[in-house]
Amino acid sequence: MAVAKLAISIHHELLVRLDRLVKKRVFPSRSSAIQKAVEEKLARIDRSRLARACALLNQKEETEMAEEGNEDLKEWPKY
């Protein structure tokens, strides 16, 4: 994956905490810690969007569609 450089502004207190984690070798660098944090946040946003979309589904309709054609299974040839 291609990597791009960027400059960010961060509160001093957060930077101090971040540097402590790097010093304890929780993360190899500031950059990797920030990248991991952004990845996790984006994944959380994606999961919450999926959950909201799923909440809009009609469970009865979805179940009926999933079970559609089950009665035909007895008529299928054996392989």
Phi and psi restraints in degrees (value plus and minus 20) as a CYANA .aco file:
   2 ALA   PHI     -88.7   -48.7
   2 ALA   PSI     125.6   165.6
   3 VAL   PHI    -135.0   -95.0
   3 VAL   PSI     118.3   158.3
   4 ALA   PHI    -139.6   -99.6
   4 ALA   PSI     123.9   163.9
   5 LYS   PHI    -110.1   -70.1
   5 LYS   PSI     126.0   166.0
   6 LEU   PHI    -169.4  -129.4
   6 LEU   PSI     138.9   178.9
   7 ALA   PHI    -127.3   -87.3
   7 ALA   PSI     117.5   157.5
   8 ILE   PHI    -148.7  -108.7
   8 ILE   PSI     140.2   180.2
   9 SER   PHI    -128.0   -88.0
   9 SER   PSI     118.5   158.5
  10 ILE   PHI    -163.7  -123.7
  10 ILE   PSI     122.9   162.9
  11 HIS   PHI     -80.5   -40.5
  11 HIS   PSI     122.7   162.7
  12 HIS   PHI     -76.3   -36.3
  12 HIS   PSI     -61.7   -21.7
  13 GLU   PHI     -81.6   -41.6
  13 GLU   PSI     -59.4   -19.4
  14 LEU   PHI     -86.2   -46.2
  14 LEU   PSI     -59.9   -19.9
  15 LEU   PHI     -83.9   -43.9
  15 LEU   PSI     -60.2   -20.2
  16 VAL   PHI     -82.1   -42.1
  16 VAL   PSI     -65.5   -25.5
  17 ARG   PHI     -83.6   -43.6
  17 ARG   PSI     -61.6   -21.6
  18 LEU   PHI     -82.4   -42.4
  18 LEU   PSI     -65.7   -25.7
  19 ASP   PHI     -82.4   -42.4
  19 ASP   PSI     -54.8   -14.8
  20 ARG   PHI     -82.4   -42.4
  20 ARG   PSI     -62.3   -22.3
  21 LEU   PHI     -85.8   -45.8
  21 LEU   PSI     -57.8   -17.8
  22 VAL   PHI     -86.4   -46.4
  22 VAL   PSI     -62.2   -22.2
  23 LYS   PHI     -83.3   -43.3
  23 LYS   PSI     -56.4   -16.4
  24 LYS   PHI     -99.9   -59.9
  24 LYS   PSI     -19.7    20.3
  25 ARG   PHI      45.7    85.7
  25 ARG   PSI       6.8    46.8
  26 VAL   PHI     -88.0   -48.0
  26 VAL   PSI     -55.9   -15.9
  27 PHE   PHI    -149.3  -109.3
  27 PHE   PSI     126.7   166.7
  28 PRO   PHI     -91.7   -51.7
  28 PRO   PSI     -42.9    -2.9
  29 SER   PHI    -180.5  -140.5
  29 SER   PSI     146.1   186.1
  30 ARG   PHI     -78.8   -38.8
  30 ARG   PSI     -64.9   -24.9
  31 SER   PHI     -78.2   -38.2
  31 SER   PSI     -66.9   -26.9
  32 SER   PHI     -87.5   -47.5
  32 SER   PSI     -54.9   -14.9
  33 ALA   PHI     -84.8   -44.8
  33 ALA   PSI     -64.9   -24.9
  34 ILE   PHI     -87.4   -47.4
  34 ILE   PSI     -60.7   -20.7
  35 GLN   PHI     -81.1   -41.1
  35 GLN   PSI     -64.1   -24.1
  36 LYS   PHI     -82.4   -42.4
  36 LYS   PSI     -61.6   -21.6
  37 ALA   PHI     -83.0   -43.0
  37 ALA   PSI     -62.6   -22.6
  38 VAL   PHI     -86.5   -46.5
  38 VAL   PSI     -63.3   -23.3
  39 GLU   PHI     -77.6   -37.6
  39 GLU   PSI     -66.7   -26.7
  40 GLU   PHI     -84.2   -44.2
  40 GLU   PSI     -60.7   -20.7
  41 LYS   PHI     -84.9   -44.9
  41 LYS   PSI     -64.0   -24.0
  42 LEU   PHI     -84.4   -44.4
  42 LEU   PSI     -58.7   -18.7
  43 ALA   PHI     -83.7   -43.7
  43 ALA   PSI     -60.7   -20.7
  44 ARG   PHI     -83.4   -43.4
  44 ARG   PSI     -61.8   -21.8
  45 ILE   PHI     -83.0   -43.0
  45 ILE   PSI     -63.8   -23.8
  46 ASP   PHI     -80.9   -40.9
  46 ASP   PSI     -63.0   -23.0
  47 ARG   PHI     -84.4   -44.4
  47 ARG   PSI     -60.0   -20.0
  48 SER   PHI     -90.2   -50.2
  48 SER   PSI     -53.9   -13.9
  49 ARG   PHI     -85.2   -45.2
  49 ARG   PSI     -61.4   -21.4
  50 LEU   PHI     -84.0   -44.0
  50 LEU   PSI     -62.3   -22.3
  51 ALA   PHI     -83.0   -43.0
  51 ALA   PSI     -61.1   -21.1
  52 ARG   PHI     -85.3   -45.3
  52 ARG   PSI     -60.4   -20.4
  53 ALA   PHI     -85.2   -45.2
  53 ALA   PSI     -61.2   -21.2
  54 CYS   PHI     -85.8   -45.8
  54 CYS   PSI     -53.3   -13.3
  55 ALA   PHI     -85.8   -45.8
  55 ALA   PSI     -43.5    -3.5
  56 LEU   PHI     -99.9   -59.9
  56 LEU   PSI     -34.5     5.5
  57 LEU   PHI     -92.8   -52.8
  57 LEU   PSI     128.9   168.9
  58 ASN   PHI    -110.5   -70.5
  58 ASN   PSI      92.3   132.3
  59 GLN   PHI     -80.5   -40.5
  59 GLN   PSI     -59.1   -19.1
  60 LYS   PHI     -84.6   -44.6
  60 LYS   PSI     -65.8   -25.8
  61 GLU   PHI     -82.8   -42.8
  61 GLU   PSI     -62.2   -22.2
  62 GLU   PHI     -84.9   -44.9
  62 GLU   PSI     -59.7   -19.7
  63 THR   PHI     -85.0   -45.0
  63 THR   PSI     -63.2   -23.2
  64 GLU   PHI     -81.9   -41.9
  64 GLU   PSI     -62.5   -22.5
  65 MET   PHI     -85.1   -45.1
  65 MET   PSI     -58.8   -18.8
  66 ALA   PHI     -87.1   -47.1
  66 ALA   PSI     -52.7   -12.7
  67 GLU   PHI    -112.0   -72.0
  67 GLU   PSI     -24.1    15.9
  68 GLU   PHI     -78.4   -38.4
  68 GLU   PSI     110.0   150.0
  69 GLY   PHI      69.2   109.2
  69 GLY   PSI     -22.4    17.6
  70 ASN   PHI     -81.1   -41.1
  70 ASN   PSI     -53.2   -13.2
  71 GLU   PHI     -87.2   -47.2
  71 GLU   PSI     -42.3    -2.3
  72 ASP   PHI     -98.5   -58.5
  72 ASP   PSI     -32.2     7.8
  73 LEU   PHI     -82.1   -42.1
  73 LEU   PSI     -51.0   -11.0
  74 LYS   PHI     -86.9   -46.9
  74 LYS   PSI     -45.8    -5.8
  75 GLU   PHI    -108.1   -68.1
  75 GLU   PSI     -27.6    12.4
  76 TRP   PHI     -92.2   -52.2
  76 TRP   PSI     122.6   162.6
  77 PRO   PHI     -89.8   -49.8
  77 PRO   PSI     131.5   171.5
  78 LYS   PHI    -102.3   -62.3
  78 LYS   PSI     123.6   163.6
